[in-house]
Amino acid sequence: MKYFWPAAIAAFLLQESASVSAVLLEGCRSHQNLWAVHACFLAATLLDLVAGYSGGKYLQRKSSQNWVMRRVLLLMPTLENLVGTVGSKFALVLLGPLAPTWANAALGSFLKLRRGEVYSFVLLGELLWYAMLWPLVLGIHTWVKNAYIAFAALVVLSILISMLLQRLVRTGTSIAPGVGEQ
């Protein structure tokens, strides 16, 4: 693929399941250096982390007079008391597959966690999400030889997994019972 690396950088910065899965599948099919693909993912994720966290802190400083931001800042201690510190950390990890890295880092900037903790837990969530995509991509690469069918299957499965995870979060189903309870 002539435009693999620009597509990979764009997909890794956006971090949406279907596009990242498609890029990973194309990387396998076009025999790209997978270590370089992993390094590109890690670099894009770290850039998203720094941008999201910095953006969240900037919003807190510049919009503190805004009534919406004042409401958010008033609600954050209540949310933290509800889920606890462990729950906040677990939520940052769990949000990895559900939201882009920059959004998770921006949310983490509002919590009473140190920058290193926010970076660590958001990065852990993103790495777990990335690791969950690889078996899906490799399975489709192994069993489906037609590139168009493989891409369609990848998109459908990625969307179904995202919908399932969002449903679990919305219904309050706990994947790890007792985590975050005080």
Backbone bond lengths (Angstrom), bond angles and torsions (degrees), N, CA, C in turn:
res aa  C-N    CA-C-N  psi(-1)  N-CA   C-N-CA  omega(-1)  CA-C   N-CA-C  phi
1 M - - - 1.454 - - 1.526 108.31 -
2 K 1.296 115.08 127.78 1.467 120.92 -175.42 1.527 112.17 -68.52
3 Y 1.311 117.29 -36.95 1.459 121.66 -174.70 1.530 112.00 -108.91
4 F 1.320 116.97 33.45 1.462 119.59 -176.99 1.522 111.95 -62.23
5 W 1.327 118.76 -49.25 1.461 120.83 -173.21 1.519 113.20 -68.64
6 P 1.326 120.59 -41.55 1.480 117.99 173.69 1.532 112.17 -62.09
7 A 1.341 115.70 -38.57 1.470 119.00 177.95 1.524 110.69 -66.36
8 A 1.334 116.95 -39.29 1.465 120.78 179.59 1.524 110.92 -64.91
9 I 1.326 116.64 -43.91 1.468 119.97 179.96 1.520 110.20 -63.01
10 A 1.334 116.96 -45.08 1.472 120.60 179.74 1.524 110.91 -62.75
11 A 1.337 117.21 -44.78 1.468 120.50 -179.24 1.525 111.23 -65.92
12 F 1.331 117.09 -39.88 1.460 119.78 -179.38 1.521 112.01 -70.41
13 L 1.325 117.79 -31.01 1.461 119.82 176.01 1.527 111.21 -71.67
14 L 1.339 116.67 -38.67 1.465 120.28 179.06 1.529 111.66 -75.84
15 Q 1.315 116.50 -34.97 1.461 124.79 -179.91 1.523 113.19 50.38
16 E 1.301 114.64 57.87 1.455 122.10 173.97 1.523 106.03 -108.14
17 S 1.326 117.76 135.18 1.469 122.41 -168.41 1.524 114.22 -55.20
18 A 1.316 118.39 -47.49 1.463 120.25 -175.36 1.527 111.53 -65.92
19 S 1.337 117.71 -43.28 1.470 119.49 -178.04 1.527 111.15 -70.70
20 V 1.328 117.74 -39.31 1.470 119.72 178.00 1.527 109.61 -66.00
21 S 1.324 117.52 -41.47 1.465 120.65 178.01 1.525 110.88 -61.64
22 A 1.325 116.91 -42.09 1.464 120.54 178.97 1.527 110.97 -63.50
23 V 1.330 117.15 -40.50 1.469 120.62 178.58 1.525 110.09 -65.93
24 L 1.325 117.29 -42.75 1.469 119.99 178.87 1.523 110.99 -63.68
25 L 1.328 116.71 -40.92 1.468 120.44 178.03 1.524 110.47 -63.36
26 E 1.317 116.56 -43.94 1.474 119.56 178.55 1.518 110.82 -65.67
27 G 1.334 117.33 -35.71 1.461 120.02 175.95 1.517 112.18 -61.83
28 C 1.326 116.64 -39.42 1.469 120.47 176.62 1.522 110.86 -67.79
29 R 1.319 115.98 -45.49 1.463 120.35 -176.80 1.529 112.62 -67.11
30 S 1.318 117.43 -35.45 1.470 120.03 -178.06 1.532 112.24 -94.64
31 H 1.322 116.51 10.64 1.469 123.14 175.48 1.526 112.66 55.91
32 Q 1.330 115.38 46.23 1.461 120.50 175.16 1.527 108.63 -74.32
33 N 1.302 116.76 157.27 1.458 121.54 175.87 1.537 107.81 -69.31
34 L 1.328 116.66 111.14 1.456 120.31 -174.68 1.528 112.29 -68.14
35 W 1.320 118.06 -26.78 1.466 119.76 175.58 1.525 110.19 -65.83
36 A 1.330 116.32 -37.39 1.463 120.18 177.01 1.529 110.24 -68.46
37 V 1.320 116.95 -36.40 1.467 120.98 176.80 1.529 109.76 -63.63
38 H 1.325 116.80 -45.26 1.467 120.80 178.15 1.535 110.63 -61.82
39 A 1.326 117.00 -43.00 1.469 120.68 179.87 1.531 110.45 -64.23
40 C 1.319 117.12 -38.42 1.470 121.01 178.02 1.529 109.92 -64.81
41 F 1.333 116.74 -42.15 1.460 120.46 177.53 1.527 110.69 -61.79
42 L 1.318 116.49 -46.07 1.463 120.66 -178.82 1.531 111.37 -63.78
43 A 1.329 117.25 -42.64 1.464 120.38 179.21 1.532 110.88 -64.01
44 A 1.337 117.22 -43.59 1.463 120.32 179.30 1.523 110.76 -65.20
45 T 1.327 117.09 -38.17 1.455 121.04 179.42 1.526 110.99 -65.89
46 L 1.322 116.96 -43.46 1.464 120.31 178.47 1.529 111.20 -64.70
47 L 1.327 116.95 -38.70 1.463 120.39 176.73 1.529 110.43 -63.66
48 D 1.331 116.68 -43.21 1.466 120.87 176.36 1.523 111.75 -61.50
49 L 1.335 116.22 -41.12 1.467 121.08 179.48 1.522 111.50 -59.48
50 V 1.314 115.45 -50.86 1.462 120.06 -177.73 1.529 110.18 -64.80
51 A 1.321 117.33 -43.63 1.465 120.90 -179.17 1.531 111.07 -64.70
52 G 1.325 117.23 -43.62 1.459 120.38 -179.58 1.509 113.03 -66.22
53 Y 1.328 116.69 -44.77 1.462 120.04 179.86 1.524 110.71 -65.37
54 S 1.329 116.42 -44.83 1.465 120.44 178.99 1.523 110.72 -63.93
55 G 1.331 116.59 -39.76 1.461 120.25 177.71 1.517 112.10 -64.02
56 G 1.325 117.20 -39.93 1.460 121.07 177.57 1.523 111.90 -64.25
57 K 1.331 116.76 -42.98 1.468 120.32 177.85 1.529 110.71 -66.69
58 Y 1.321 117.11 -38.45 1.457 121.20 178.05 1.531 110.13 -62.67
59 L 1.333 116.27 -43.71 1.467 119.95 177.38 1.521 111.42 -59.83
60 Q 1.309 116.51 -40.95 1.463 119.98 -179.95 1.522 111.22 -63.75
61 R 1.331 116.81 -40.04 1.465 120.19 -179.10 1.529 112.09 -73.72
62 K 1.309 117.61 -47.05 1.462 121.26 -171.66 1.521 113.50 -83.38
63 S 1.318 117.44 -26.09 1.462 119.50 -175.93 1.514 113.09 -108.49
64 S 1.316 117.54 19.06 1.463 119.91 -177.04 1.525 111.99 -64.75
65 Q 1.335 117.91 -21.60 1.457 120.92 178.48 1.527 112.10 -86.95
66 N 1.311 117.41 -13.75 1.456 122.53 179.17 1.525 109.18 -70.85
67 W 1.315 118.09 136.50 1.468 120.38 -176.35 1.518 112.06 -66.97
68 V 1.333 118.44 -30.74 1.468 120.60 177.52 1.528 109.56 -66.98
69 M 1.324 116.38 -45.82 1.460 119.97 -179.30 1.527 110.99 -66.64
70 R 1.325 117.81 -36.78 1.468 119.68 176.55 1.518 109.98 -61.81
71 R 1.336 117.67 -39.92 1.463 121.51 178.15 1.524 111.05 -63.56
72 V 1.327 115.43 -44.26 1.468 120.10 179.54 1.523 109.74 -61.98
73 L 1.325 116.79 -45.53 1.465 120.42 -179.34 1.529 111.76 -65.64
74 L 1.323 117.37 -30.35 1.472 120.46 176.05 1.523 111.95 -74.58
75 L 1.337 116.88 -32.09 1.465 120.51 -178.84 1.527 113.27 -80.01
76 M 1.320 118.17 -24.41 1.462 120.59 -176.24 1.530 113.28 -60.63
77 P 1.344 121.01 -44.17 1.473 118.73 177.11 1.534 112.12 -61.84
78 T 1.328 116.95 -36.74 1.463 120.06 177.86 1.515 110.41 -63.53
79 L 1.335 116.54 -43.54 1.458 120.99 178.31 1.520 110.64 -63.87
80 E 1.326 116.95 -42.71 1.461 120.19 179.23 1.528 111.68 -64.86
81 N 1.336 117.24 -38.59 1.464 120.02 177.25 1.521 110.96 -66.74
82 L 1.328 116.34 -32.46 1.462 120.61 -179.46 1.523 111.48 -68.19
83 V 1.335 116.75 -46.37 1.465 119.64 -175.86 1.522 113.15 -98.44
84 G 1.313 118.34 -17.72 1.457 121.15 -179.85 1.521 111.50 79.60
85 T 1.317 115.97 172.06 1.465 120.92 -178.97 1.515 111.12 -67.41
86 V 1.335 116.91 -42.12 1.461 120.38 179.01 1.525 110.07 -64.51
87 G 1.314 116.40 -39.53 1.465 120.54 178.16 1.516 111.60 -64.68
88 S 1.327 117.87 -37.36 1.466 121.30 177.61 1.525 110.55 -63.82
89 K 1.315 115.69 -43.60 1.465 119.85 179.01 1.523 110.51 -65.40
90 F 1.337 116.03 -43.79 1.463 120.23 179.43 1.525 110.45 -63.68
91 A 1.333 117.09 -37.90 1.468 120.76 179.65 1.527 110.36 -64.05
92 L 1.330 117.90 -39.38 1.459 120.11 178.60 1.523 111.17 -63.60
93 V 1.333 117.26 -36.48 1.462 120.81 176.89 1.526 109.67 -70.39
94 L 1.314 117.10 -44.88 1.461 121.90 -176.60 1.521 112.41 -66.33
95 L 1.325 117.19 -30.37 1.459 120.29 -179.47 1.524 112.97 -72.74
96 G 1.336 117.95 -10.18 1.465 121.23 179.64 1.516 114.09 -49.84
97 P 1.337 118.78 -51.63 1.465 118.76 179.57 1.524 114.00 -77.06
98 L 1.310 118.45 -13.20 1.464 120.62 -171.65 1.519 114.73 -98.19
99 A 1.318 117.84 -26.56 1.462 120.40 -174.49 1.529 109.21 -139.70
100 P 1.326 116.77 157.72 1.463 119.37 177.78 1.534 111.37 -64.35
101 T 1.316 115.44 157.03 1.456 121.74 -177.36 1.519 111.93 -58.49
102 W 1.324 117.08 -44.43 1.467 119.93 -177.20 1.524 110.89 -62.17
103 A 1.343 117.57 -36.03 1.464 120.45 179.72 1.529 110.46 -69.67
104 N 1.329 116.75 -40.74 1.462 120.36 178.10 1.527 110.99 -64.37
105 A 1.334 116.86 -41.38 1.465 120.44 179.31 1.528 110.84 -67.62
106 A 1.335 116.58 -38.25 1.470 119.34 177.90 1.525 109.98 -64.63
107 L 1.326 117.43 -41.53 1.466 120.88 176.17 1.518 110.20 -62.43
108 G 1.330 116.78 -42.94 1.456 120.84 179.51 1.515 113.15 -62.41
109 S 1.325 117.04 -28.00 1.466 119.37 179.58 1.525 111.58 -68.36
110 F 1.324 117.90 -20.22 1.463 121.45 178.69 1.531 111.93 -85.27
111 L 1.325 117.27 -16.85 1.464 120.83 -178.40 1.517 110.38 -82.24
112 K 1.324 115.57 161.65 1.469 120.17 178.91 1.524 109.78 -85.66
113 L 1.313 114.95 57.67 1.458 121.80 177.62 1.517 108.03 -121.32
114 R 1.334 115.59 150.52 1.459 119.52 176.58 1.524 109.59 -70.73
115 R 1.323 115.93 157.46 1.460 121.43 -178.92 1.531 111.28 -55.48
116 G 1.321 116.34 -44.03 1.459 120.45 -179.80 1.519 112.22 -62.02
117 E 1.327 116.84 -37.61 1.469 120.16 177.61 1.527 110.72 -66.74
118 V 1.311 116.79 -43.94 1.468 119.88 178.54 1.520 109.58 -60.84
119 Y 1.334 117.06 -48.63 1.463 120.24 179.50 1.525 111.01 -59.22
120 S 1.327 117.01 -44.17 1.465 120.72 -176.95 1.521 111.87 -63.99
121 F 1.327 116.89 -47.73 1.464 119.12 -175.17 1.519 112.59 -74.27
122 V 1.327 117.38 -35.73 1.468 119.03 175.75 1.524 109.50 -67.74
123 L 1.325 117.71 -43.39 1.464 120.84 178.43 1.522 110.91 -61.96
124 L 1.328 117.79 -40.79 1.457 120.80 177.13 1.528 111.00 -60.09
125 G 1.329 116.98 -44.37 1.461 120.43 178.06 1.517 112.12 -62.04
126 E 1.321 116.84 -41.57 1.468 120.17 -179.94 1.526 111.14 -68.63
127 L 1.329 117.12 -38.42 1.470 119.65 177.93 1.527 111.52 -67.32
128 L 1.335 116.68 -37.20 1.470 119.11 175.71 1.526 110.78 -64.26
129 W 1.334 116.69 -41.45 1.458 121.01 177.67 1.527 110.13 -61.93
130 Y 1.322 116.70 -44.93 1.465 122.14 179.48 1.528 110.31 -62.51
131 A 1.324 116.57 -41.60 1.459 120.53 178.37 1.534 111.53 -67.04
132 M 1.337 117.19 -31.69 1.469 119.95 177.74 1.528 111.38 -71.40
133 L 1.321 117.97 -27.48 1.463 120.63 179.64 1.524 112.64 -72.77
134 W 1.331 116.48 -32.53 1.465 119.23 -173.59 1.531 114.03 -63.06
135 P 1.331 121.34 -45.07 1.468 118.08 177.22 1.529 112.43 -60.31
136 L 1.303 116.50 -37.03 1.455 120.95 176.90 1.522 110.64 -62.31
137 V 1.324 116.49 -48.38 1.463 121.03 -179.25 1.524 111.27 -64.86
138 L 1.328 117.19 -45.68 1.462 120.11 -178.38 1.529 111.57 -67.49
139 G 1.321 117.29 -36.23 1.463 119.82 176.97 1.513 111.72 -64.43
140 I 1.306 117.02 -44.59 1.464 120.03 178.61 1.525 110.08 -67.29
141 H 1.327 117.43 -39.78 1.465 121.19 178.69 1.529 110.99 -61.72
142 T 1.318 116.98 -36.09 1.455 121.24 -178.02 1.527 112.02 -76.28
143 W 1.315 117.35 -42.69 1.459 120.58 -170.56 1.526 114.98 -95.59
144 V 1.295 118.61 -22.72 1.464 120.98 -177.01 1.526 108.25 -115.50
145 K 1.328 116.28 115.82 1.465 120.16 -176.30 1.525 112.88 -89.52
146 N 1.332 118.37 -26.14 1.457 121.12 179.04 1.524 108.70 -77.51
147 A 1.322 117.03 122.31 1.462 121.76 -174.65 1.524 112.26 -63.54
148 Y 1.333 117.89 -37.25 1.469 120.47 -178.32 1.525 111.56 -69.81
149 I 1.322 116.33 -41.15 1.469 119.86 177.45 1.524 109.82 -67.58
150 A 1.329 116.72 -39.91 1.469 120.58 178.74 1.518 110.41 -62.12
151 F 1.328 117.05 -43.98 1.459 119.88 179.69 1.527 110.71 -64.00
152 A 1.338 116.90 -43.46 1.468 120.47 179.23 1.529 110.48 -62.10
153 A 1.333 117.06 -44.21 1.466 120.76 179.36 1.526 110.73 -63.01
154 L 1.314 116.28 -39.58 1.459 120.91 179.55 1.521 111.66 -64.96
155 V 1.318 116.30 -43.75 1.467 120.35 179.42 1.525 110.10 -63.87
156 V 1.339 116.94 -46.17 1.466 120.61 -178.87 1.524 110.91 -62.84
157 L 1.322 117.45 -46.40 1.468 120.23 -179.86 1.523 111.72 -65.77
158 S 1.321 117.88 -39.26 1.468 120.33 178.04 1.522 111.38 -63.25
159 I 1.313 116.20 -42.61 1.469 120.07 179.21 1.519 110.55 -66.21
160 L 1.328 117.70 -41.54 1.467 120.68 179.17 1.531 111.47 -63.32
161 I 1.321 117.08 -42.05 1.469 120.27 178.79 1.525 110.14 -64.92
162 S 1.343 117.56 -42.90 1.472 120.52 178.46 1.519 111.17 -62.95
163 M 1.334 116.72 -41.68 1.468 120.09 179.44 1.526 110.69 -64.52
164 L 1.329 117.27 -40.31 1.463 121.08 178.69 1.524 110.86 -63.13
165 L 1.334 116.92 -45.09 1.464 119.88 179.77 1.524 111.26 -65.32
166 Q 1.325 117.46 -40.43 1.463 119.85 178.32 1.520 110.65 -65.90
167 R 1.311 117.32 -36.86 1.470 120.97 177.95 1.524 110.77 -64.65
168 L 1.338 116.19 -42.28 1.465 120.15 178.19 1.521 110.99 -61.13
169 V 1.322 116.77 -41.41 1.456 120.35 -179.76 1.524 110.55 -68.15
170 R 1.334 117.72 -42.68 1.463 120.93 -178.07 1.524 112.55 -66.30
171 T 1.328 117.29 -38.48 1.459 120.21 -177.97 1.521 111.92 -81.19
172 G 1.329 117.02 -9.18 1.455 120.19 177.94 1.515 112.82 80.80
173 T 1.330 117.91 14.69 1.445 120.58 177.82 1.517 108.96 -67.85
174 S 1.304 116.25 126.45 1.451 120.65 -177.64 1.521 110.25 -89.66
175 I 1.318 116.04 126.87 1.457 120.37 176.11 1.527 109.24 -76.72
176 A 1.307 117.21 -33.43 1.465 122.44 178.63 1.525 107.67 -125.95
177 P 1.330 117.78 93.50 1.464 119.73 -178.08 1.525 112.10 -59.12
178 G 1.317 115.14 139.69 1.452 120.62 176.32 1.507 114.44 91.07
179 V 1.365 118.30 -13.96 1.450 120.11 -179.33 1.512 108.82 -73.16
180 G 1.292 116.65 130.15 1.456 122.24 177.49 1.527 113.83 87.34
181 E 1.319 116.36 -5.35 1.469 117.83 178.68 1.512 109.44 -79.77
182 Q 1.283 116.64 142.90 1.454 121.09 -177.63 1.514 109.59 -98.89
